[in-house]
Amino acid sequence: MGNADPVQLGIETAEALQQALAELLPDAMNVQIATVNASPDQFEVLGLRADLPDGSTVQRSRIVIPRRR
């Protein structure tokens, strides 16, 4: 990973996180995230808030999502 293009790595990380969140909260809208820490094995999502179609809101201070291989 030392020679990886940081922009491409950022794009790939964002796409992987988007897919993971879509699986976790498939109908969520207005998803807000304060911080994401990404490692090769997992995402640590801090300060998540999302609205659901039934009018409820999901709020989590920390979620750890394993990366798919």
N, C-alpha and C positions, 0 to 999 in steps of 0.2 A: 504494500500500500504506500510505500515511501515515495514512489514516482507517480502516484495517482494525481490526476488533474483535480484540484480542490473544487472547482466549479462543477465538474461532472459528478464528483463524489457527493456534493451537496444536493444535486438534482436527484441522484439515485436514492439518497437517504430520504429526501422529501417524498418521493414516490412510494417508497417502501412504508413510510409512516402513514401516508394517506391510505394505502391499501389496508394496513393493520387497523387503523381507526374505522374504516368503512366496514370491516368485518366485526369489530367490537360494537359499534354504534351505527348500524346500517341506515337508519332513518334520521339521524341527527342533522340539525340545521344550526347555523350560527355558532359553529364550533370555535371556541377561543382557547388558546393555549398560551400560558405565560412563558414556559421554557421547555425545551426538549434537549435531553442529553442522549446522544446516540453512541453506541459502541457496536463492535462487530456482532455481538450476541443479542442485544436488546435495545429497546428504546425506553427511556425514563421520561415520562410526560408529567410535568409539574404544572399545577394550576389549570386544570381542564374544566371548561364549562360548555355545555351544549344543550340546545333546546330540542325537545322531542315533539313529534306531531300531535300527541295527546295533550300538549300544553305544559307538560312537566319539564323540569330542568335537571340535568345531571351535573353535579359538581364533585370533583375529586381533587384532592390536594396532590396525590401522587398515584400514577399508574405505571407499572412496569409491563411492557409488552415484548415477549420474545420475538426475535427475528426469524422468519422462515428461511429455510435453507433450500 
